[in-house]
């Protein structure tokens, strides 16, 4: 029983870590996209 609990906690932590990494990556993508838009705006102006 205790082993199952620690295993589920471990899995939960791994999932949380993956989600955080995905969040971080999508955040970087968002920033890159914004920078790209700013560059385009400068080129138009």
N, C-alpha and C positions, 0 to 999 in steps of 0.2 A: 504493500500500500504506500509506504513512504517512498519507495523507489519510483513508483508511478508519479507521485506528486513532484518529486525533484525532476523527473524527466519532463513533465508537462511545463514546469517552470523554465527549464532549460530551453524547450521549444519556443515558449512564449518570448523569452529573451532574444532568441535568434530571429524570430519573426519581427520583433520590435526593432532590432538592429537593421534588418533588411529594409523595413519600412522607412527608417530614418535615412538610410543611404539613398533610397529611391527619392525621398523628399528632397535631400540635398542635391541629387543629380537633377531633378526637375527644376529646382531653384536655380541651379547653374544654367540650365537650358533657358530658363525664363530670362535671366540676366543677359545671356548671350543674345537672345531674341530682341530684348530691349535695346541693347547696344547696336544691333544691326538696324533696327528701326531708326535710331538716332542718326546713324551714318547715312541712311537713305534720306532722311529729312534734311540733313546738311547738304547732301548732293543736290537735292531739289532746290534749296534756297541758294 
